[in-house]
């Protein structure tokens, strides 16, 4: 079994990679930061010696890097699981955010998933199976102060997920959109979570893995997971 997780050198992506490696999946990782990526790959390989951990540094806002990473992954085997987790956050409101915010966020948060999925799909469709998870965020569902182009890009990723799910039904390939609320990652690195106010990255990994293990005829279309006390 093979899993591809993007944006996987730290945070949610790393937690997801660990979960699938622990379950016996060979895992293919990527991140823009080659040093952090190599460190994560070596850590996971040391923990889970029976699986293969493959890693390739890539900037998934760049289409050529996406296609190169897809080729690298397919050389490791046909993916059973694809988690489009690569993304970035730039705060701002649409009326006054810095010029270029929208382009940067669309390229990273939408185009990365779009181009990678399209490159992997021929092999997955030929295989007649697979499960694609897109990390959409609660910002895909509602406007909020400071969301701006980040929210726009995540709305677009949700739209991609819905269309992809509809198109791939006949191929028996599952598609799930994930809508996490606040999670303790670098976006919240200065937040004091000593009272466990917001979620852990492992919470997202656990729910994605659980959704991936259902019967072939069952698909979890959407998963919304939020702190028990609500988002901040």
Short mmCIF file of the C-alpha atoms (twelve columns), coordinates in Angstrom:
data_MODEL
# 
_entry.id   MODEL 
# 
loop_
_atom_site.group_PDB 
_atom_site.id 
_atom_site.type_symbol 
_atom_site.label_atom_id 
_atom_site.label_alt_id 
_atom_site.label_comp_id 
_atom_site.label_asym_id 
_atom_site.label_seq_id 
_atom_site.Cartn_x 
_atom_site.Cartn_y 
_atom_site.Cartn_z 
_atom_site.pdbx_PDB_model_num 
ATOM 1   C CA . UNK A 1   0.000   0.000  0.000   1 
ATOM 2   C CA . UNK A 2   1.246   3.468  -0.908  1 
ATOM 3   C CA . UNK A 3   0.399   6.910  0.458   1 
ATOM 4   C CA . UNK A 4   1.395   10.350 -0.820  1 
ATOM 5   C CA . UNK A 5   1.262   13.280 1.597   1 
ATOM 6   C CA . UNK A 6   2.242   16.790 0.527   1 
ATOM 7   C CA . UNK A 7   3.471   19.472 2.901   1 
ATOM 8   C CA . UNK A 8   4.654   16.659 5.144   1 
ATOM 9   C CA . UNK A 9   7.862   17.789 6.852   1 
ATOM 10  C CA . UNK A 10  5.980   19.078 9.907   1 
ATOM 11  C CA . UNK A 11  2.586   19.785 11.441  1 
ATOM 12  C CA . UNK A 12  -0.511  18.090 10.094  1 
ATOM 13  C CA . UNK A 13  1.285   16.591 7.097   1 
ATOM 14  C CA . UNK A 14  3.939   14.959 9.267   1 
ATOM 15  C CA . UNK A 15  1.300   13.581 11.630  1 
ATOM 16  C CA . UNK A 16  -0.606  12.071 8.686   1 
ATOM 17  C CA . UNK A 17  2.581   10.563 7.261   1 
ATOM 18  C CA . UNK A 18  3.401   9.015  10.621  1 
ATOM 19  C CA . UNK A 19  -0.093  7.560  10.948  1 
ATOM 20  C CA . UNK A 20  -0.012  5.842  7.554   1 
ATOM 21  C CA . UNK A 21  3.579   4.616  7.986   1 
ATOM 22  C CA . UNK A 22  2.621   3.163  11.352  1 
ATOM 23  C CA . UNK A 23  -0.234  1.330  9.614   1 
ATOM 24  C CA . UNK A 24  2.170   -0.262 7.134   1 
ATOM 25  C CA . UNK A 25  1.911   2.081  4.154   1 
ATOM 26  C CA . UNK A 26  4.927   3.053  2.083   1 
ATOM 27  C CA . UNK A 27  4.882   6.833  2.238   1 
ATOM 28  C CA . UNK A 28  6.017   9.467  -0.253  1 
ATOM 29  C CA . UNK A 29  6.654   12.910 1.234   1 
ATOM 30  C CA . UNK A 30  7.392   16.397 -0.040  1 
ATOM 31  C CA . UNK A 31  8.096   19.838 1.338   1 
ATOM 32  C CA . UNK A 32  9.779   23.021 0.135   1 
ATOM 33  C CA . UNK A 33  12.348  22.814 2.932   1 
ATOM 34  C CA . UNK A 34  14.761  20.043 1.926   1 
ATOM 35  C CA . UNK A 35  16.540  19.968 5.297   1 
ATOM 36  C CA . UNK A 36  13.345  19.600 7.345   1 
ATOM 37  C CA . UNK A 37  12.006  17.049 4.872   1 
ATOM 38  C CA . UNK A 38  15.107  14.875 5.086   1 
ATOM 39  C CA . UNK A 39  15.014  15.034 8.875   1 
ATOM 40  C CA . UNK A 40  11.362  13.923 8.904   1 
ATOM 41  C CA . UNK A 41  11.993  11.132 6.398   1 
ATOM 42  C CA . UNK A 42  14.901  9.776  8.444   1 
ATOM 43  C CA . UNK A 43  12.870  9.993  11.651  1 
ATOM 44  C CA . UNK A 44  9.942   8.068  10.174  1 
ATOM 45  C CA . UNK A 45  12.192  5.486  8.525   1 
ATOM 46  C CA . UNK A 46  13.868  4.888  11.878  1 
ATOM 47  C CA . UNK A 47  10.523  4.398  13.592  1 
ATOM 48  C CA . UNK A 48  8.960   2.206  10.905  1 
ATOM 49  C CA . UNK A 49  11.704  0.085  9.380   1 
ATOM 50  C CA . UNK A 50  9.376   -2.281 7.515   1 
ATOM 51  C CA . UNK A 51  7.959   0.413  5.235   1 
ATOM 52  C CA . UNK A 52  9.644   2.599  2.630   1 
ATOM 53  C CA . UNK A 53  9.783   6.328  3.269   1 
ATOM 54  C CA . UNK A 54  10.525  8.289  0.082   1 
ATOM 55  C CA . UNK A 55  10.988  12.051 0.043   1 
ATOM 56  C CA . UNK A 56  11.594  14.737 -2.553  1 
ATOM 57  C CA . UNK A 57  11.866  18.473 -1.964  1 
ATOM 58  C CA . UNK A 58  9.432   20.416 -4.130  1 
ATOM 59  C CA . UNK A 59  7.756   23.807 -4.281  1 
ATOM 60  C CA . UNK A 60  4.223   22.786 -5.162  1 
ATOM 61  C CA . UNK A 61  3.254   26.329 -6.142  1 
ATOM 62  C CA . UNK A 62  5.408   25.613 -9.206  1 
ATOM 63  C CA . UNK A 63  3.763   23.335 -11.782 1 
ATOM 64  C CA . UNK A 64  7.060   21.845 -12.975 1 
ATOM 65  C CA . UNK A 65  7.941   20.865 -9.400  1 
ATOM 66  C CA . UNK A 66  4.490   19.320 -8.959  1 
ATOM 67  C CA . UNK A 67  4.848   17.194 -12.086 1 
ATOM 68  C CA . UNK A 68  8.376   16.147 -11.141 1 
ATOM 69  C CA . UNK A 69  7.158   15.092 -7.689  1 
ATOM 70  C CA . UNK A 70  4.239   13.173 -9.223  1 
ATOM 71  C CA . UNK A 71  6.645   11.270 -11.496 1 
ATOM 72  C CA . UNK A 72  8.854   10.486 -8.504  1 
ATOM 73  C CA . UNK A 73  5.860   9.157  -6.535  1 
ATOM 74  C CA . UNK A 74  4.610   6.965  -9.388  1 
ATOM 75  C CA . UNK A 75  8.067   5.421  -9.602  1 
ATOM 76  C CA . UNK A 76  7.526   4.227  -6.013  1 
ATOM 77  C CA . UNK A 77  4.163   2.638  -6.886  1 
ATOM 78  C CA . UNK A 78  0.520   3.456  -7.655  1 
ATOM 79  C CA . UNK A 79  -0.904  5.494  -4.775  1 
ATOM 80  C CA . UNK A 80  -3.733  4.128  -2.656  1 
ATOM 81  C CA . UNK A 81  -3.929  7.333  -0.605  1 
ATOM 82  C CA . UNK A 82  -3.255  10.916 -1.709  1 
ATOM 83  C CA . UNK A 83  -3.414  13.716 0.850   1 
ATOM 84  C CA . UNK A 84  -3.225  17.177 -0.715  1 
ATOM 85  C CA . UNK A 85  -2.076  18.965 2.410   1 
ATOM 86  C CA . UNK A 86  0.445   21.491 1.041   1 
ATOM 87  C CA . UNK A 87  -0.707  25.009 1.743   1 
ATOM 88  C CA . UNK A 88  0.191   28.398 3.112   1 
ATOM 89  C CA . UNK A 89  -1.571  31.185 4.976   1 
ATOM 90  C CA . UNK A 90  -1.247  34.904 4.333   1 
ATOM 91  C CA . UNK A 91  -3.542  37.123 6.435   1 
ATOM 92  C CA . UNK A 92  -5.449  40.050 5.025   1 
ATOM 93  C CA . UNK A 93  -8.786  41.341 3.808   1 
ATOM 94  C CA . UNK A 94  -9.605  41.420 0.109   1 
ATOM 95  C CA . UNK A 95  -9.921  45.202 -0.006  1 
ATOM 96  C CA . UNK A 96  -6.494  46.033 1.422   1 
ATOM 97  C CA . UNK A 97  -4.297  42.912 1.510   1 
ATOM 98  C CA . UNK A 98  -0.854  43.089 -0.183  1 
ATOM 99  C CA . UNK A 99  -0.819  42.877 -3.969  1 
ATOM 100 C CA . UNK A 100 -0.086  39.313 -5.054  1 
ATOM 101 C CA . UNK A 101 -1.661  37.553 -2.062  1 
ATOM 102 C CA . UNK A 102 -4.361  35.949 -4.180  1 
ATOM 103 C CA . UNK A 103 -1.949  34.652 -6.808  1 
ATOM 104 C CA . UNK A 104 0.428   33.166 -4.199  1 
ATOM 105 C CA . UNK A 105 -2.369  31.484 -2.276  1 
ATOM 106 C CA . UNK A 106 -4.162  30.099 -5.321  1 
ATOM 107 C CA . UNK A 107 -0.890  28.680 -6.657  1 
ATOM 108 C CA . UNK A 108 -0.045  26.940 -3.383  1 
ATOM 109 C CA . UNK A 109 -3.439  26.015 -1.952  1 
ATOM 110 C CA . UNK A 110 -5.315  25.119 -5.138  1 
ATOM 111 C CA . UNK A 111 -3.005  24.559 -8.111  1 
ATOM 112 C CA . UNK A 112 -0.746  22.213 -6.117  1 
ATOM 113 C CA . UNK A 113 -3.648  19.826 -5.472  1 
ATOM 114 C CA . UNK A 114 -5.091  20.283 -8.963  1 
ATOM 115 C CA . UNK A 115 -1.885  19.523 -10.878 1 
ATOM 116 C CA . UNK A 116 -0.705  16.708 -8.598  1 
ATOM 117 C CA . UNK A 117 -4.059  14.937 -8.654  1 
ATOM 118 C CA . UNK A 118 -4.332  15.198 -12.451 1 
ATOM 119 C CA . UNK A 119 -0.841  13.736 -12.836 1 
ATOM 120 C CA . UNK A 120 -1.621  10.784 -10.545 1 
ATOM 121 C CA . UNK A 121 -5.135  10.003 -11.765 1 
ATOM 122 C CA . UNK A 122 -4.349  8.003  -14.935 1 
ATOM 123 C CA . UNK A 123 -2.541  5.355  -12.874 1 
ATOM 124 C CA . UNK A 124 -5.192  5.413  -10.133 1 
ATOM 125 C CA . UNK A 125 -8.059  5.121  -12.632 1 
ATOM 126 C CA . UNK A 126 -6.350  2.229  -14.375 1 
ATOM 127 C CA . UNK A 127 -5.997  0.568  -10.973 1 
ATOM 128 C CA . UNK A 128 -9.678  1.214  -10.208 1 
ATOM 129 C CA . UNK A 129 -9.162  2.343  -6.613  1 
ATOM 130 C CA . UNK A 130 -7.725  5.018  -4.375  1 
ATOM 131 C CA . UNK A 131 -8.708  7.743  -1.935  1 
ATOM 132 C CA . UNK A 132 -7.909  11.452 -2.325  1 
ATOM 133 C CA . UNK A 133 -8.093  13.795 0.662   1 
ATOM 134 C CA . UNK A 134 -8.031  17.576 0.168   1 
ATOM 135 C CA . UNK A 135 -7.189  19.739 3.186   1 
ATOM 136 C CA . UNK A 136 -9.769  22.465 2.789   1 
ATOM 137 C CA . UNK A 137 -10.122 24.093 6.263   1 
ATOM 138 C CA . UNK A 138 -13.185 25.720 7.821   1 
ATOM 139 C CA . UNK A 139 -12.046 28.772 5.836   1 
ATOM 140 C CA . UNK A 140 -13.549 26.944 2.821   1 
ATOM 141 C CA . UNK A 141 -17.027 27.347 4.270   1 
ATOM 142 C CA . UNK A 142 -17.436 30.871 5.608   1 
ATOM 143 C CA . UNK A 143 -15.923 34.333 5.494   1 
ATOM 144 C CA . UNK A 144 -14.063 35.660 8.526   1 
ATOM 145 C CA . UNK A 145 -12.063 38.743 9.439   1 
ATOM 146 C CA . UNK A 146 -8.568  38.552 7.954   1 
ATOM 147 C CA . UNK A 147 -9.421  35.569 5.758   1 
ATOM 148 C CA . UNK A 148 -9.220  37.399 2.443   1 
ATOM 149 C CA . UNK A 149 -7.499  35.503 -0.336  1 
ATOM 150 C CA . UNK A 150 -6.682  32.575 1.951   1 
ATOM 151 C CA . UNK A 151 -10.377 31.883 2.352   1 
ATOM 152 C CA . UNK A 152 -10.934 32.375 -1.386  1 
ATOM 153 C CA . UNK A 153 -8.248  29.800 -2.202  1 
ATOM 154 C CA . UNK A 154 -9.746  27.302 0.237   1 
ATOM 155 C CA . UNK A 155 -13.259 27.835 -1.149  1 
ATOM 156 C CA . UNK A 156 -11.763 26.989 -4.547  1 
ATOM 157 C CA . UNK A 157 -10.143 23.830 -3.157  1 
ATOM 158 C CA . UNK A 158 -13.515 22.756 -1.800  1 
ATOM 159 C CA . UNK A 159 -15.026 23.326 -5.246  1 
ATOM 160 C CA . UNK A 160 -12.270 21.223 -6.788  1 
ATOM 161 C CA . UNK A 161 -13.021 18.461 -4.269  1 
ATOM 162 C CA . UNK A 162 -16.735 18.434 -5.059  1 
ATOM 163 C CA . UNK A 163 -16.199 18.275 -8.807  1 
ATOM 164 C CA . UNK A 164 -13.505 15.621 -8.451  1 
ATOM 165 C CA . UNK A 165 -15.769 13.470 -6.265  1 
ATOM 166 C CA . UNK A 166 -18.554 13.665 -8.844  1 
ATOM 167 C CA . UNK A 167 -16.230 12.810 -11.738 1 
ATOM 168 C CA . UNK A 168 -14.489 9.856  -10.065 1 
ATOM 169 C CA . UNK A 169 -17.526 8.000  -8.738  1 
ATOM 170 C CA . UNK A 170 -17.585 5.722  -11.775 1 
ATOM 171 C CA . UNK A 171 -13.895 4.914  -11.279 1 
ATOM 172 C CA . UNK A 172 -14.462 3.859  -7.654  1 
ATOM 173 C CA . UNK A 173 -11.954 6.443  -6.480  1 
ATOM 174 C CA . UNK A 174 -12.972 8.166  -3.262  1 
ATOM 175 C CA . UNK A 175 -12.609 11.894 -2.588  1 
ATOM 176 C CA . UNK A 176 -12.930 13.516 0.829   1 
ATOM 177 C CA . UNK A 177 -12.767 17.195 1.728   1 
ATOM 178 C CA . UNK A 178 -11.348 17.893 5.203   1 
ATOM 179 C CA . UNK A 179 -12.423 21.014 7.111   1 
ATOM 180 C CA . UNK A 180 -10.263 21.409 10.236  1 
ATOM 181 C CA . UNK A 181 -10.676 24.265 12.651  1 
ATOM 182 C CA . UNK A 182 -7.785  25.556 14.764  1 
ATOM 183 C CA . UNK A 183 -4.905  23.055 15.006  1 
ATOM 184 C CA . UNK A 184 -1.631  23.511 16.887  1 
ATOM 185 C CA . UNK A 185 0.731   23.995 13.927  1 
ATOM 186 C CA . UNK A 186 3.139   26.761 12.883  1 
ATOM 187 C CA . UNK A 187 0.160   29.002 12.137  1 
ATOM 188 C CA . UNK A 188 -0.523  28.937 15.893  1 
ATOM 189 C CA . UNK A 189 3.099   28.584 17.077  1 
ATOM 190 C CA . UNK A 190 2.819   31.466 19.553  1 
ATOM 191 C CA . UNK A 191 -0.442  30.180 21.014  1 
ATOM 192 C CA . UNK A 192 -0.367  28.863 24.595  1 
ATOM 193 C CA . UNK A 193 -2.171  25.530 24.326  1 
ATOM 194 C CA . UNK A 194 -1.354  24.370 27.847  1 
ATOM 195 C CA . UNK A 195 -5.080  24.080 28.553  1 
ATOM 196 C CA . UNK A 196 -5.661  22.071 25.324  1 
ATOM 197 C CA . UNK A 197 -7.857  24.798 23.827  1 
ATOM 198 C CA . UNK A 198 -7.162  23.879 20.197  1 
ATOM 199 C CA . UNK A 199 -6.645  20.559 18.439  1 
ATOM 200 C CA . UNK A 200 -3.489  18.520 17.912  1 
ATOM 201 C CA . UNK A 201 -2.176  17.580 14.463  1 
ATOM 202 C CA . UNK A 202 -2.631  13.931 15.418  1 
ATOM 203 C CA . UNK A 203 -6.398  14.521 15.665  1 
ATOM 204 C CA . UNK A 204 -6.521  15.316 11.955  1 
ATOM 205 C CA . UNK A 205 -4.284  12.356 11.109  1 
ATOM 206 C CA . UNK A 206 -6.475  9.984  13.106  1 
ATOM 207 C CA . UNK A 207 -9.726  11.076 11.452  1 
ATOM 208 C CA . UNK A 208 -8.253  10.878 7.937   1 
ATOM 209 C CA . UNK A 209 -6.872  7.402  8.574   1 
ATOM 210 C CA . UNK A 210 -10.226 6.245  9.980   1 
ATOM 211 C CA . UNK A 211 -12.062 7.537  6.898   1 
ATOM 212 C CA . UNK A 212 -9.596  5.703  4.652   1 
ATOM 213 C CA . UNK A 213 -10.353 2.328  6.227   1 
ATOM 214 C CA . UNK A 214 -14.059 1.988  5.410   1 
ATOM 215 C CA . UNK A 215 -15.501 -0.580 3.023   1 
ATOM 216 C CA . UNK A 216 -14.924 0.032  -0.724  1 
ATOM 217 C CA . UNK A 217 -18.541 1.153  -1.168  1 
ATOM 218 C CA . UNK A 218 -18.391 3.809  1.583   1 
ATOM 219 C CA . UNK A 219 -17.040 7.325  1.048   1 
ATOM 220 C CA . UNK A 220 -16.860 10.109 3.624   1 
ATOM 221 C CA . UNK A 221 -17.589 13.132 1.449   1 
ATOM 222 C CA . UNK A 222 -16.724 15.753 4.044   1 
ATOM 223 C CA . UNK A 223 -15.170 15.875 7.500   1 
ATOM 224 C CA . UNK A 224 -15.482 18.935 9.711   1 
ATOM 225 C CA . UNK A 225 -13.458 18.755 12.926  1 
ATOM 226 C CA . UNK A 226 -13.227 21.647 15.367  1 
ATOM 227 C CA . UNK A 227 -12.084 22.306 18.950  1 
ATOM 228 C CA . UNK A 228 -14.731 21.216 21.455  1 
ATOM 229 C CA . UNK A 229 -15.032 24.828 22.631  1 
ATOM 230 C CA . UNK A 230 -15.304 26.112 19.069  1 
ATOM 231 C CA . UNK A 231 -12.827 28.059 16.964  1 
ATOM 232 C CA . UNK A 232 -11.113 31.139 18.275  1 
# 
